[in-house]
Amino acid sequence: MKTAWTLLCCVVLAAPLTACKSSDSPPAEGEAAADSDSAETAEATKDEVVVQDIVAKGTTPDSIPAPPDVAAAPENAPSSESGLAWTVLQEGTGDKHPSGADIVTVNYTGWTTDGRMFDSSTKRGKPAEFPLNRVIKGWTEGVALMVSGEKRRFWIPGNLAYGEATPNDPHAAMGPPRGTLVFDVELLSFKEAPKPPDTPKDVAKIPKNAKKTKSGIGSRVLTKGTGKEHPTATSVVTVHYSGWTTDGNMFDSSIVRGTPTTFGLNQVIPGWTEGLQLMVVGEKRRLWIPEKLAYAGRPGRPAGMLVFDVELISIKN
């Protein structure tokens, strides 16, 4: 799902450590990953042009027609305290509801209230898959009400989507659609997310039983490895990891996503480049990475010292 104003645009994602969606995406990307970021930006820019054209011209001839009640939810439509409204278009066959970080697979189409279609997995012919807690608030709330096989129409107010429309908005032509949005969503299936790891008890500061490098990284071996070889600064490694801020807030975890992550050690934050070179395959280690070797105050990234539990699964030089 790579439309510019796809639901994943608003992710808080998407996790600060993972810039991309696949298991090949580097976590904790640093400035060295600029080429990859440029490619993502170029692709996003291309998609933005397409979406801007649709929004500017209105619904194109090959768009999926808007439902007759697109302008406003029917008076008898159920609604929540948040302002989300819905109608059930097709009863489901499941009996469980997705929640939290569960991975949902859906087909959907979205319109503005004047009937302009701005996004559709149905039109693209490929269902979308994403963690339920990584999308706009209206989707997180609404899809959690559904069961597999069910189809609903949602009227999502701007404060639960991309914001309300404002007069003379200078970003209106270059951003996602504002105001109330209408989505037809079919929940095809969902996978329950693995249980998140417990927050380490020593997350607040580097403990006395941890070793410290000259650069200031603290590390402690949690599980000894079986390998003999250490990765180099240019190795490609596959890992499972979780990351916390020093107040115990987990901001990213490949374990919760259920998929190990593969990346080049020269594509991540300096603390990862240095810290993982201390490890061997099969080893699990806790790293305390000072801010200067993490995101160094970059806007939108976790601030301060960061703590990671990392399991080194494989090395490719």
Secondary structure, DSSP 8 states (H G I E B T S, - for coil): ---TT-GGGG-----TTBSSSSTTS-BSB-GGGHHHHHHHHHHHHHHHHHHHHHHHH-S-TTS----TTTTS--TT--B-TTS-EEEEEE--S------TT-EEEEEEEEEETTS-EEEEHHHHTS-EEEEGGGS-HHHHHHHTT--TT-EEEEEE-GGGTT----TT-TTTTTSS--S-EEEEEEEEEEE---------TTTTS--TTSEE-TTS-EEEEEE--S------TT-EEEEEEEEEETTS-EEEEHHHHTS-EEEEGGGB-HHHHHHGGG--TT-EEEEEE-GGGTTTT-TTS--S-EEEEEEEEEEE-
